[in-house]
Amino acid sequence: MVGGVVGPLLLANSLDNQALLDAGSQLMGNPAAHIITAQVNDVFTKSGGCGLTMGLIIASLIVSRSKQMSSLTRMSFVPGLFNISSTALSAPSGIGTMTTASRGHGSMRRITIASI
């Protein structure tokens, strides 16, 4: 929803920076250069790869009680730092279909994510 407004602004910043580079200017120390661009948004905001799974991995690290889910989450954490979410999504019992026990009532909650 926000991408429809912010996306064109980030793209315009990227194109302005490219125009500076094409003119022979440097971006470092140049007051006309833009810091917040589409590339910065992709690298630093969309952490975790497909489906933005880094938040899910961190949540699973905090609330996971089963040894299998804990080991899968620990295995997925480092690749998630590099925007690789395949270990979390494609494992046989991956975080994509994680089931966690809620505290207090003993009922089960199913957390599912869809990747496009």
C-alpha positions in Angstrom: 0.0 0.0 0.0 2.8 2.4 0.8 4.8 1.1 -2.1 2.6 2.9 -4.6 3.6 6.3 -3.1 7.1 5.6 -1.9 8.2 3.5 -4.9 8.2 6.3 -7.5 10.0 8.6 -5.1 12.7 6.0 -4.5 13.0 5.4 -8.2 13.3 9.1 -8.9 16.1 9.3 -6.3 17.9 6.4 -8.0 17.6 8.1 -11.4 18.9 11.4 -10.1 21.9 9.6 -8.7 22.5 7.9 -12.0 22.3 11.2 -13.8 25.0 12.5 -11.5 27.2 9.6 -12.3 26.6 10.0 -16.0 27.7 13.6 -15.7 31.0 12.5 -14.2 30.2 13.5 -10.6 30.8 11.4 -7.5 28.0 10.5 -5.1 30.2 10.6 -2.0 30.2 14.1 -0.5 27.9 15.4 -3.1 25.0 17.4 -1.6 22.9 16.7 -4.7 23.1 12.9 -4.2 20.2 11.1 -2.6 20.9 8.5 0.1 17.5 6.9 0.3 17.0 5.1 -3.0 15.3 1.9 -4.2 18.5 0.0 -3.7 18.9 1.1 -0.1 15.3 0.1 0.5 15.8 -3.3 -1.0 19.0 -4.1 1.0 18.2 -2.6 4.4 14.4 -2.5 4.7 13.3 -5.8 3.0 15.4 -8.1 5.2 14.9 -11.8 5.0 14.3 -12.5 1.3 11.1 -13.7 -0.2 8.1 -12.9 1.9 10.2 -10.8 4.3 10.7 -13.8 6.5 13.4 -12.3 8.8 10.7 -11.1 11.2 9.2 -14.5 11.3 12.6 -16.1 11.9 13.2 -13.7 14.8 9.7 -14.4 16.2 10.3 -18.1 15.9 13.7 -17.8 17.7 11.9 -16.1 20.6 8.8 -18.3 21.0 9.8 -21.7 19.6 9.6 -24.5 22.0 10.2 -27.6 19.9 13.8 -28.7 19.3 13.0 -29.2 15.6 11.7 -25.7 15.1 14.5 -24.2 17.1 17.2 -25.9 15.0 15.4 -25.0 11.8 15.2 -21.4 12.9 18.8 -21.2 13.9 19.7 -22.8 10.6 17.6 -20.1 8.7 18.9 -17.1 10.6 22.3 -16.5 8.9 21.0 -17.0 5.4 18.1 -14.7 6.3 20.6 -11.9 7.1 21.7 -12.2 3.4 18.0 -12.1 2.1 18.0 -15.9 1.5 14.8 -17.4 2.8 14.8 -20.7 1.0 16.0 -22.6 4.2 13.0 -21.2 6.1 10.4 -21.8 3.4 11.4 -25.0 1.6 12.4 -27.2 4.5 10.1 -30.3 4.9 8.6 -28.8 8.1 9.6 -25.3 7.3 8.7 -22.1 9.2 6.2 -21.5 6.4 3.9 -24.0 8.0 5.0 -23.5 11.6 2.8 -24.6 14.4 3.4 -23.1 17.9 1.8 -23.8 21.2 0.3 -20.7 22.8 1.2 -20.0 26.4 -1.3 -20.6 29.1 -4.2 -22.5 27.3 -2.3 -25.2 25.5 -4.1 -24.6 22.3 -2.3 -24.6 19.0 -1.9 -21.7 16.5 -0.9 -22.3 12.9 1.2 -19.6 11.3 1.4 -19.8 7.5 3.1 -17.5 5.0 2.7 -17.4 1.3 5.6 -16.6 -1.0 5.0 -15.2 -4.4 
